[in-house]
Amino acid sequence: DSGVTQTPKHLITATGQRVTLRCSPRSGDLSVYWYQQSLDQGLQFLIQYYNGEERAKGNILERFSAQQFPDLHSELNLSSLELGDSALYFCASSANPGRNNEKLFFGSGTQLSVL
Amino acid sequence: AQKITQTQPGMFVQEKEAVTLDCTYDTSDPSYGLFWYKQPSSGEMIFLIYQGSYDQQNATEGRYSLNFQKARKSANLVISASQLGDSAMYFCAMKVQGGKLIFGQGTELSVKP
């Protein structure tokens, strides 16, 4: 158990809909990362938050948004969903993102299926 | 540009044999970290091993070792005495400025009995 909690584990929805994925980082970790894993794109970094502030942005679509709350949990909002958004979405956390040797702890992921 | 390349989409190894999974990276930063993660069919990402750019010795963690060749910008994972439970996807990753990891495309390892 990595200590990172993601809910829900599975999500099935329709095109055009909006969903929210939730992540609770490991106790004490200030930084949260969101990744998207699909067969064609592999593991793509979406966005990173550190102590409530956006720190880095990757290949995140404008239809997607995220935030980190004062209690450090994070939510990833996906709107106007398309078939191509079907993927496994991971949340990861770390305490000191500036340290090279600090690994990321990953949650078990949310499998999103857009029908 | 910072990039991780894994050129082996799939690999087979006989149980109890050793296997090497290739990884090359590209970065202009003098300080960086390299990681390997395992993703079994259940989907979770499991940390295996870390190598720092300034580390003089190759990292080892149990049956896992990292063959780090800085001049060649390669960080190959060596798994000794393969077990059936080693069958999984393996990802090489590099830590870049700000703390995020960028990943390679992965290598699917199948261990044959």
Interface residues (C-beta under 8 A of the other chain):
Chain A: S2 S31 Y33 G42 L43 F45 Q48 Y50 R55 A56 G58 L88 F90 A92 S94 N96 P97 G98 N100 N101 E102 K103 L104 F105 F106 S108 G109 Q111
Chain B: S31 Y32 G33 F35 Y37 G43 E44 M45 F47 Y50 G52 S53 F91 K95 G98 G99 K100 L101 I102 F103 G104 Q105 G106
